Amino acid sequence: MSSQDHSISLLEAAEMTKRFRDANPQAIKAGKFSKEAIASLTSEVGYEGLRIYYAETAAGENALVLVAVDAAGNDLYNGYLADHMKMDPPITSSPNPLNS
């Protein structure tokens, strides 16, 4: 898996999240994963990155599934998988450029 700079400016991130909020006013705006969940993913043997799958729960709610990825870009699906993020809303950050 090649190294890639994924960083963006706060201005670009704020513009992107605002476009999504404006186009999808009823949608879940964000999700929070615990430090422990991220640590479990990043400590997988062979870990080189994360893949995020868009998913749907049995109840029909939007979800994200996180899986560690190896150097070849393959999912380490037999290891730790993460979901059960805290949805925003109702759990949210104080107002900031990414959510206001």
Protein Blocks (a to p, Z undefined) as FASTA:
>chain_A
ZZddfbdcfklmmmmmmmmmmmmmmbcfbdcddfklmmmmmmpghiabdcddddddfkop
acdddddddfkopacfklccdehiacddfbdcdddfklZZ
